[in-house]
């Protein structure tokens, strides 16, 4: 995972994601979770279009 300039770039193994994730050049993916911040937990959500390649 790389973080810089308020951006985070993450790579995932396809088998760790949804089983029905389609392949394609522009697949919308949404990530949600919680982070520990200022002594408490804060929810986060982010969406982007990703390229999903077929594993082989």
CHARMM internal coordinates of N, CA and C (Angstrom, degrees):
IC EDIT
DIST 1 N 1 CA 1.4408
DIST 1 CA 1 C 1.5275
ANGL 1 N 1 CA 1 C 108.16
DIST 1 C 2 N 1.3135
ANGL 1 CA 1 C 2 N 116.40
DIHE 1 N 1 CA 1 C 2 N 135.99
DIST 2 N 2 CA 1.4545
ANGL 1 C 2 N 2 CA 122.70
DIHE 1 CA 1 C 2 N 2 CA -179.38
DIST 2 CA 2 C 1.5202
ANGL 2 N 2 CA 2 C 108.64
DIHE 1 C 2 N 2 CA 2 C -120.56
DIST 2 C 3 N 1.3289
ANGL 2 CA 2 C 3 N 117.60
DIHE 2 N 2 CA 2 C 3 N 131.41
DIST 3 N 3 CA 1.4622
ANGL 2 C 3 N 3 CA 121.57
DIHE 2 CA 2 C 3 N 3 CA 177.48
DIST 3 CA 3 C 1.5169
ANGL 3 N 3 CA 3 C 108.69
DIHE 2 C 3 N 3 CA 3 C -127.09
DIST 3 C 4 N 1.3361
ANGL 3 CA 3 C 4 N 115.64
DIHE 3 N 3 CA 3 C 4 N 128.70
DIST 4 N 4 CA 1.4509
ANGL 3 C 4 N 4 CA 120.90
DIHE 3 CA 3 C 4 N 4 CA -179.95
DIST 4 CA 4 C 1.5205
ANGL 4 N 4 CA 4 C 108.42
DIHE 3 C 4 N 4 CA 4 C -165.25
DIST 4 C 5 N 1.3174
ANGL 4 CA 4 C 5 N 118.12
DIHE 4 N 4 CA 4 C 5 N 146.03
DIST 5 N 5 CA 1.4585
ANGL 4 C 5 N 5 CA 122.55
DIHE 4 CA 4 C 5 N 5 CA 176.81
DIST 5 CA 5 C 1.5315
ANGL 5 N 5 CA 5 C 112.41
DIHE 4 C 5 N 5 CA 5 C 51.12
DIST 5 C 6 N 1.3339
ANGL 5 CA 5 C 6 N 117.35
DIHE 5 N 5 CA 5 C 6 N 43.59
DIST 6 N 6 CA 1.4689
ANGL 5 C 6 N 6 CA 122.72
DIHE 5 CA 5 C 6 N 6 CA 179.62
DIST 6 CA 6 C 1.5232
ANGL 6 N 6 CA 6 C 113.00
DIHE 5 C 6 N 6 CA 6 C 61.23
DIST 6 C 7 N 1.3126
ANGL 6 CA 6 C 7 N 117.68
DIHE 6 N 6 CA 6 C 7 N 26.50
DIST 7 N 7 CA 1.4561
ANGL 6 C 7 N 7 CA 122.76
DIHE 6 CA 6 C 7 N 7 CA 176.92
DIST 7 CA 7 C 1.5141
ANGL 7 N 7 CA 7 C 108.97
DIHE 6 C 7 N 7 CA 7 C -125.43
DIST 7 C 8 N 1.2981
ANGL 7 CA 7 C 8 N 115.22
DIHE 7 N 7 CA 7 C 8 N 151.29
DIST 8 N 8 CA 1.4560
ANGL 7 C 8 N 8 CA 121.06
DIHE 7 CA 7 C 8 N 8 CA 176.68
DIST 8 CA 8 C 1.5210
ANGL 8 N 8 CA 8 C 108.22
DIHE 7 C 8 N 8 CA 8 C -129.61
DIST 8 C 9 N 1.3001
ANGL 8 CA 8 C 9 N 116.60
DIHE 8 N 8 CA 8 C 9 N 127.53
DIST 9 N 9 CA 1.4558
ANGL 8 C 9 N 9 CA 121.55
DIHE 8 CA 8 C 9 N 9 CA 177.18
DIST 9 CA 9 C 1.5203
ANGL 9 N 9 CA 9 C 107.16
DIHE 8 C 9 N 9 CA 9 C -112.67
DIST 9 C 10 N 1.3274
ANGL 9 CA 9 C 10 N 115.55
DIHE 9 N 9 CA 9 C 10 N 122.68
DIST 10 N 10 CA 1.4620
ANGL 9 C 10 N 10 CA 120.46
DIHE 9 CA 9 C 10 N 10 CA -178.51
DIST 10 CA 10 C 1.5211
ANGL 10 N 10 CA 10 C 109.20
DIHE 9 C 10 N 10 CA 10 C -125.97
DIST 10 C 11 N 1.3069
ANGL 10 CA 10 C 11 N 115.85
DIHE 10 N 10 CA 10 C 11 N 146.47
DIST 11 N 11 CA 1.4625
ANGL 10 C 11 N 11 CA 121.55
DIHE 10 CA 10 C 11 N 11 CA 175.40
DIST 11 CA 11 C 1.5235
ANGL 11 N 11 CA 11 C 107.33
DIHE 10 C 11 N 11 CA 11 C -119.12
DIST 11 C 12 N 1.3214
ANGL 11 CA 11 C 12 N 114.88
DIHE 11 N 11 CA 11 C 12 N 140.51
DIST 12 N 12 CA 1.4573
ANGL 11 C 12 N 12 CA 121.04
DIHE 11 CA 11 C 12 N 12 CA -178.19
DIST 12 CA 12 C 1.5128
ANGL 12 N 12 CA 12 C 109.05
DIHE 11 C 12 N 12 CA 12 C -128.38
DIST 12 C 13 N 1.3128
ANGL 12 CA 12 C 13 N 115.78
DIHE 12 N 12 CA 12 C 13 N 146.74
DIST 13 N 13 CA 1.4511
ANGL 12 C 13 N 13 CA 120.34
DIHE 12 CA 12 C 13 N 13 CA 169.05
DIST 13 CA 13 C 1.5245
ANGL 13 N 13 CA 13 C 107.56
DIHE 12 C 13 N 13 CA 13 C -74.72
DIST 13 C 14 N 1.2991
ANGL 13 CA 13 C 14 N 116.99
DIHE 13 N 13 CA 13 C 14 N 134.50
DIST 14 N 14 CA 1.4613
ANGL 13 C 14 N 14 CA 121.07
DIHE 13 CA 13 C 14 N 14 CA -176.76
DIST 14 CA 14 C 1.5219
ANGL 14 N 14 CA 14 C 112.14
DIHE 13 C 14 N 14 CA 14 C -54.35
DIST 14 C 15 N 1.3153
ANGL 14 CA 14 C 15 N 117.41
DIHE 14 N 14 CA 14 C 15 N -38.11
DIST 15 N 15 CA 1.4721
ANGL 14 C 15 N 15 CA 119.43
DIHE 14 CA 14 C 15 N 15 CA -177.97
DIST 15 CA 15 C 1.5336
ANGL 15 N 15 CA 15 C 112.63
DIHE 14 C 15 N 15 CA 15 C -68.11
DIST 15 C 16 N 1.3314
ANGL 15 CA 15 C 16 N 117.79
DIHE 15 N 15 CA 15 C 16 N -13.68
DIST 16 N 16 CA 1.4644
ANGL 15 C 16 N 16 CA 121.08
DIHE 15 CA 15 C 16 N 16 CA 176.97
DIST 16 CA 16 C 1.5332
ANGL 16 N 16 CA 16 C 112.12
DIHE 15 C 16 N 16 CA 16 C -87.45
DIST 16 C 17 N 1.3314
ANGL 16 CA 16 C 17 N 117.18
DIHE 16 N 16 CA 16 C 17 N -5.30
DIST 17 N 17 CA 1.4606
ANGL 16 C 17 N 17 CA 121.94
DIHE 16 CA 16 C 17 N 17 CA -178.12
DIST 17 CA 17 C 1.5230
ANGL 17 N 17 CA 17 C 110.19
DIHE 16 C 17 N 17 CA 17 C -104.82
DIST 17 C 18 N 1.3197
ANGL 17 CA 17 C 18 N 115.36
DIHE 17 N 17 CA 17 C 18 N -173.05
DIST 18 N 18 CA 1.4615
ANGL 17 C 18 N 18 CA 120.72
DIHE 17 CA 17 C 18 N 18 CA 179.22
DIST 18 CA 18 C 1.5291
ANGL 18 N 18 CA 18 C 110.76
DIHE 17 C 18 N 18 CA 18 C -56.57
DIST 18 C 19 N 1.2908
ANGL 18 CA 18 C 19 N 116.03
DIHE 18 N 18 CA 18 C 19 N 140.59
DIST 19 N 19 CA 1.4612
ANGL 18 C 19 N 19 CA 121.02
DIHE 18 CA 18 C 19 N 19 CA -179.62
DIST 19 CA 19 C 1.5288
ANGL 19 N 19 CA 19 C 111.50
DIHE 18 C 19 N 19 CA 19 C -69.21
DIST 19 C 20 N 1.3460
ANGL 19 CA 19 C 20 N 117.85
DIHE 19 N 19 CA 19 C 20 N -26.30
DIST 20 N 20 CA 1.4635
ANGL 19 C 20 N 20 CA 121.07
DIHE 19 CA 19 C 20 N 20 CA -177.73
DIST 20 CA 20 C 1.5301
ANGL 20 N 20 CA 20 C 112.55
DIHE 19 C 20 N 20 CA 20 C -99.76
DIST 20 C 21 N 1.3296
ANGL 20 CA 20 C 21 N 117.97
DIHE 20 N 20 CA 20 C 21 N 18.31
DIST 21 N 21 CA 1.4621
ANGL 20 C 21 N 21 CA 121.82
DIHE 20 CA 20 C 21 N 21 CA 179.81
DIST 21 CA 21 C 1.5194
ANGL 21 N 21 CA 21 C 109.50
DIHE 20 C 21 N 21 CA 21 C -65.61
DIST 21 C 22 N 1.3406
ANGL 21 CA 21 C 22 N 117.40
DIHE 21 N 21 CA 21 C 22 N 121.14
DIST 22 N 22 CA 1.4663
ANGL 21 C 22 N 22 CA 119.18
DIHE 21 CA 21 C 22 N 22 CA -178.34
DIST 22 CA 22 C 1.5223
ANGL 22 N 22 CA 22 C 111.81
DIHE 21 C 22 N 22 CA 22 C -75.91
DIST 22 C 23 N 1.3124
ANGL 22 CA 22 C 23 N 116.25
DIHE 22 N 22 CA 22 C 23 N 156.90
DIST 23 N 23 CA 1.4580
ANGL 22 C 23 N 23 CA 120.42
DIHE 22 CA 22 C 23 N 23 CA 171.98
DIST 23 CA 23 C 1.5184
ANGL 23 N 23 CA 23 C 107.86
DIHE 22 C 23 N 23 CA 23 C -87.84
DIST 23 C 24 N 1.3283
ANGL 23 CA 23 C 24 N 116.56
DIHE 23 N 23 CA 23 C 24 N 156.24
DIST 24 N 24 CA 1.4549
ANGL 23 C 24 N 24 CA 119.82
DIHE 23 CA 23 C 24 N 24 CA 177.39
DIST 24 CA 24 C 1.5099
ANGL 24 N 24 CA 24 C 111.91
DIHE 23 C 24 N 24 CA 24 C 157.77
DIST 24 C 25 N 1.3154
ANGL 24 CA 24 C 25 N 115.08
DIHE 24 N 24 CA 24 C 25 N 169.05
DIST 25 N 25 CA 1.4609
ANGL 24 C 25 N 25 CA 121.77
DIHE 24 CA 24 C 25 N 25 CA -179.08
DIST 25 CA 25 C 1.5229
ANGL 25 N 25 CA 25 C 112.48
DIHE 24 C 25 N 25 CA 25 C -79.34
DIST 25 C 26 N 1.3416
ANGL 25 CA 25 C 26 N 117.92
DIHE 25 N 25 CA 25 C 26 N -23.00
DIST 26 N 26 CA 1.4595
ANGL 25 C 26 N 26 CA 120.38
DIHE 25 CA 25 C 26 N 26 CA -175.19
DIST 26 CA 26 C 1.5266
ANGL 26 N 26 CA 26 C 109.29
DIHE 25 C 26 N 26 CA 26 C -142.00
DIST 26 C 27 N 1.3271
ANGL 26 CA 26 C 27 N 116.24
DIHE 26 N 26 CA 26 C 27 N 83.15
DIST 27 N 27 CA 1.4553
ANGL 26 C 27 N 27 CA 123.24
DIHE 26 CA 26 C 27 N 27 CA -179.68
DIST 27 CA 27 C 1.5291
ANGL 27 N 27 CA 27 C 107.71
DIHE 26 C 27 N 27 CA 27 C -110.38
DIST 27 C 28 N 1.3374
ANGL 27 CA 27 C 28 N 117.05
DIHE 27 N 27 CA 27 C 28 N 125.28
DIST 28 N 28 CA 1.4666
ANGL 27 C 28 N 28 CA 119.54
DIHE 27 CA 27 C 28 N 28 CA -179.62
DIST 28 CA 28 C 1.5293
ANGL 28 N 28 CA 28 C 109.62
DIHE 27 C 28 N 28 CA 28 C -76.26
DIST 28 C 29 N 1.3238
ANGL 28 CA 28 C 29 N 115.35
DIHE 28 N 28 CA 28 C 29 N 131.30
DIST 29 N 29 CA 1.4628
ANGL 28 C 29 N 29 CA 121.58
DIHE 28 CA 28 C 29 N 29 CA 178.27
DIST 29 CA 29 C 1.5204
ANGL 29 N 29 CA 29 C 108.51
DIHE 28 C 29 N 29 CA 29 C -130.34
DIST 29 C 30 N 1.3185
ANGL 29 CA 29 C 30 N 115.65
DIHE 29 N 29 CA 29 C 30 N 135.69
DIST 30 N 30 CA 1.4640
ANGL 29 C 30 N 30 CA 122.13
DIHE 29 CA 29 C 30 N 30 CA 178.37
DIST 30 CA 30 C 1.5195
ANGL 30 N 30 CA 30 C 108.62
DIHE 29 C 30 N 30 CA 30 C -119.45
DIST 30 C 31 N 1.3157
ANGL 30 CA 30 C 31 N 115.85
DIHE 30 N 30 CA 30 C 31 N 132.57
DIST 31 N 31 CA 1.4621
ANGL 30 C 31 N 31 CA 122.29
DIHE 30 CA 30 C 31 N 31 CA 178.39
DIST 31 CA 31 C 1.5272
ANGL 31 N 31 CA 31 C 107.73
DIHE 30 C 31 N 31 CA 31 C -115.98
DIST 31 C 32 N 1.3148
ANGL 31 CA 31 C 32 N 116.77
DIHE 31 N 31 CA 31 C 32 N 133.19
DIST 32 N 32 CA 1.4634
ANGL 31 C 32 N 32 CA 121.75
DIHE 31 CA 31 C 32 N 32 CA 176.29
DIST 32 CA 32 C 1.5139
ANGL 32 N 32 CA 32 C 108.90
DIHE 31 C 32 N 32 CA 32 C -129.08
DIST 32 C 33 N 1.3229
ANGL 32 CA 32 C 33 N 116.54
DIHE 32 N 32 CA 32 C 33 N 156.39
DIST 33 N 33 CA 1.4545
ANGL 32 C 33 N 33 CA 120.33
DIHE 32 CA 32 C 33 N 33 CA 178.13
DIST 33 CA 33 C 1.5065
ANGL 33 N 33 CA 33 C 112.26
DIHE 32 C 33 N 33 CA 33 C 175.97
DIST 33 C 34 N 1.3057
ANGL 33 CA 33 C 34 N 115.24
DIHE 33 N 33 CA 33 C 34 N -166.84
DIST 34 N 34 CA 1.4585
ANGL 33 C 34 N 34 CA 123.03
DIHE 33 CA 33 C 34 N 34 CA 178.81
DIST 34 CA 34 C 1.5201
ANGL 34 N 34 CA 34 C 108.73
DIHE 33 C 34 N 34 CA 34 C -130.35
DIST 34 C 35 N 1.3302
ANGL 34 CA 34 C 35 N 115.81
DIHE 34 N 34 CA 34 C 35 N 144.33
DIST 35 N 35 CA 1.4567
ANGL 34 C 35 N 35 CA 121.56
DIHE 34 CA 34 C 35 N 35 CA 174.08
DIST 35 CA 35 C 1.5212
ANGL 35 N 35 CA 35 C 108.03
DIHE 34 C 35 N 35 CA 35 C -128.35
DIST 35 C 36 N 1.3187
ANGL 35 CA 35 C 36 N 115.74
DIHE 35 N 35 CA 35 C 36 N 149.82
DIST 36 N 36 CA 1.4601
ANGL 35 C 36 N 36 CA 120.51
DIHE 35 CA 35 C 36 N 36 CA 176.22
DIST 36 CA 36 C 1.5140
ANGL 36 N 36 CA 36 C 107.91
DIHE 35 C 36 N 36 CA 36 C -85.37
DIST 36 C 37 N 1.3394
ANGL 36 CA 36 C 37 N 117.01
DIHE 36 N 36 CA 36 C 37 N 122.34
DIST 37 N 37 CA 1.4602
ANGL 36 C 37 N 37 CA 122.14
DIHE 36 CA 36 C 37 N 37 CA -172.91
DIST 37 CA 37 C 1.5225
ANGL 37 N 37 CA 37 C 109.57
DIHE 36 C 37 N 37 CA 37 C -148.46
DIST 37 C 38 N 1.3303
ANGL 37 CA 37 C 38 N 117.08
DIHE 37 N 37 CA 37 C 38 N 128.51
DIST 38 N 38 CA 1.4820
ANGL 37 C 38 N 38 CA 122.31
DIHE 37 CA 37 C 38 N 38 CA 177.78
DIST 38 CA 38 C 1.5264
ANGL 38 N 38 CA 38 C 112.93
DIHE 37 C 38 N 38 CA 38 C 53.44
DIST 38 C 39 N 1.2968
ANGL 38 CA 38 C 39 N 116.65
DIHE 38 N 38 CA 38 C 39 N 41.08
DIST 39 N 39 CA 1.4613
ANGL 38 C 39 N 39 CA 120.59
DIHE 38 CA 38 C 39 N 39 CA 176.04
DIST 39 CA 39 C 1.5149
ANGL 39 N 39 CA 39 C 114.85
DIHE 38 C 39 N 39 CA 39 C 80.87
DIST 39 C 40 N 1.3114
ANGL 39 CA 39 C 40 N 118.21
DIHE 39 N 39 CA 39 C 40 N 7.71
DIST 40 N 40 CA 1.4623
ANGL 39 C 40 N 40 CA 121.42
DIHE 39 CA 39 C 40 N 40 CA 179.03
DIST 40 CA 40 C 1.5148
ANGL 40 N 40 CA 40 C 110.25
DIHE 39 C 40 N 40 CA 40 C -150.50
DIST 40 C 41 N 1.3052
ANGL 40 CA 40 C 41 N 114.83
DIHE 40 N 40 CA 40 C 41 N 176.58
DIST 41 N 41 CA 1.4570
ANGL 40 C 41 N 41 CA 119.94
DIHE 40 CA 40 C 41 N 41 CA -179.50
DIST 41 CA 41 C 1.5220
ANGL 41 N 41 CA 41 C 109.90
DIHE 40 C 41 N 41 CA 41 C -96.85
DIST 41 C 42 N 1.3011
ANGL 41 CA 41 C 42 N 115.81
DIHE 41 N 41 CA 41 C 42 N 139.63
DIST 42 N 42 CA 1.4590
ANGL 41 C 42 N 42 CA 122.28
DIHE 41 CA 41 C 42 N 42 CA 176.98
DIST 42 CA 42 C 1.5227
ANGL 42 N 42 CA 42 C 108.72
DIHE 41 C 42 N 42 CA 42 C -123.38
DIST 42 C 43 N 1.3157
ANGL 42 CA 42 C 43 N 116.14
DIHE 42 N 42 CA 42 C 43 N 134.88
DIST 43 N 43 CA 1.4542
ANGL 42 C 43 N 43 CA 121.15
DIHE 42 CA 42 C 43 N 43 CA 175.85
DIST 43 CA 43 C 1.5214
ANGL 43 N 43 CA 43 C 109.62
DIHE 42 C 43 N 43 CA 43 C -76.40
DIST 43 C 44 N 1.3165
ANGL 43 CA 43 C 44 N 116.46
DIHE 43 N 43 CA 43 C 44 N 148.56
DIST 44 N 44 CA 1.4562
ANGL 43 C 44 N 44 CA 119.83
DIHE 43 CA 43 C 44 N 44 CA 173.06
DIST 44 CA 44 C 1.5172
ANGL 44 N 44 CA 44 C 109.42
DIHE 43 C 44 N 44 CA 44 C -138.96
DIST 44 C 45 N 1.3196
ANGL 44 CA 44 C 45 N 114.65
DIHE 44 N 44 CA 44 C 45 N 156.22
DIST 45 N 45 CA 1.4539
ANGL 44 C 45 N 45 CA 121.74
DIHE 44 CA 44 C 45 N 45 CA 175.79
DIST 45 CA 45 C 1.5168
ANGL 45 N 45 CA 45 C 108.28
DIHE 44 C 45 N 45 CA 45 C -150.28
DIST 45 C 46 N 1.2942
ANGL 45 CA 45 C 46 N 116.15
DIHE 45 N 45 CA 45 C 46 N 138.23
DIST 46 N 46 CA 1.4566
ANGL 45 C 46 N 46 CA 120.52
DIHE 45 CA 45 C 46 N 46 CA 177.17
DIST 46 CA 46 C 1.5125
ANGL 46 N 46 CA 46 C 110.09
DIHE 45 C 46 N 46 CA 46 C -147.81
DIST 46 C 47 N 1.3226
ANGL 46 CA 46 C 47 N 116.09
DIHE 46 N 46 CA 46 C 47 N 143.88
DIST 47 N 47 CA 1.4613
ANGL 46 C 47 N 47 CA 121.93
DIHE 46 CA 46 C 47 N 47 CA 179.20
DIST 47 CA 47 C 1.5195
ANGL 47 N 47 CA 47 C 109.60
DIHE 46 C 47 N 47 CA 47 C -128.77
DIST 47 C 48 N 1.3065
ANGL 47 CA 47 C 48 N 115.09
DIHE 47 N 47 CA 47 C 48 N 150.08
DIST 48 N 48 CA 1.4514
ANGL 47 C 48 N 48 CA 120.45
DIHE 47 CA 47 C 48 N 48 CA 175.16
DIST 48 CA 48 C 1.5215
ANGL 48 N 48 CA 48 C 107.54
DIHE 47 C 48 N 48 CA 48 C -160.94
DIST 48 C 49 N 1.3054
ANGL 48 CA 48 C 49 N 115.20
DIHE 48 N 48 CA 48 C 49 N 166.24
DIST 49 N 49 CA 1.4493
ANGL 48 C 49 N 49 CA 120.45
DIHE 48 CA 48 C 49 N 49 CA 174.07
DIST 49 CA 49 C 1.5180
ANGL 49 N 49 CA 49 C 107.62
DIHE 48 C 49 N 49 CA 49 C -96.58
DIST 49 C 50 N 1.3216
ANGL 49 CA 49 C 50 N 115.67
DIHE 49 N 49 CA 49 C 50 N 131.46
DIST 50 N 50 CA 1.4567
ANGL 49 C 50 N 50 CA 122.00
DIHE 49 CA 49 C 50 N 50 CA -175.00
DIST 50 CA 50 C 1.5178
ANGL 50 N 50 CA 50 C 110.05
DIHE 49 C 50 N 50 CA 50 C -122.98
DIST 50 C 51 N 1.3104
ANGL 50 CA 50 C 51 N 115.10
DIHE 50 N 50 CA 50 C 51 N 162.77
DIST 51 N 51 CA 1.4642
ANGL 50 C 51 N 51 CA 121.66
DIHE 50 CA 50 C 51 N 51 CA 172.71
DIST 51 CA 51 C 1.5126
ANGL 51 N 51 CA 51 C 107.12
DIHE 50 C 51 N 51 CA 51 C -99.16
DIST 51 C 52 N 1.3151
ANGL 51 CA 51 C 52 N 116.26
DIHE 51 N 51 CA 51 C 52 N 125.27
DIST 52 N 52 CA 1.4656
ANGL 51 C 52 N 52 CA 122.00
DIHE 51 CA 51 C 52 N 52 CA 179.67
DIST 52 CA 52 C 1.5197
ANGL 52 N 52 CA 52 C 107.45
DIHE 51 C 52 N 52 CA 52 C -114.04
DIST 52 C 53 N 1.3315
ANGL 52 CA 52 C 53 N 115.45
DIHE 52 N 52 CA 52 C 53 N 118.24
DIST 53 N 53 CA 1.4552
ANGL 52 C 53 N 53 CA 120.39
DIHE 52 CA 52 C 53 N 53 CA -179.08
DIST 53 CA 53 C 1.5242
ANGL 53 N 53 CA 53 C 109.70
DIHE 52 C 53 N 53 CA 53 C -101.41
DIST 53 C 54 N 1.3022
ANGL 53 CA 53 C 54 N 115.59
DIHE 53 N 53 CA 53 C 54 N 149.42
DIST 54 N 54 CA 1.4645
ANGL 53 C 54 N 54 CA 121.37
DIHE 53 CA 53 C 54 N 54 CA 179.61
DIST 54 CA 54 C 1.5128
ANGL 54 N 54 CA 54 C 109.13
DIHE 53 C 54 N 54 CA 54 C -76.09
DIST 54 C 55 N 1.3332
ANGL 54 CA 54 C 55 N 116.17
DIHE 54 N 54 CA 54 C 55 N 127.11
DIST 55 N 55 CA 1.4576
ANGL 54 C 55 N 55 CA 120.50
DIHE 54 CA 54 C 55 N 55 CA 176.02
DIST 55 CA 55 C 1.5143
ANGL 55 N 55 CA 55 C 110.29
DIHE 54 C 55 N 55 CA 55 C -76.57
DIST 55 C 56 N 1.2998
ANGL 55 CA 55 C 56 N 115.25
DIHE 55 N 55 CA 55 C 56 N 161.80
DIST 56 N 56 CA 1.4509
ANGL 55 C 56 N 56 CA 115.41
DIHE 55 CA 55 C 56 N 56 CA -179.75
DIST 56 CA 56 C 1.4185
ANGL 56 N 56 CA 56 C 110.47
DIHE 55 C 56 N 56 CA 56 C -156.99
END
COOR INIT
IC SEED 1 N 1 CA 1 C
IC BUILD
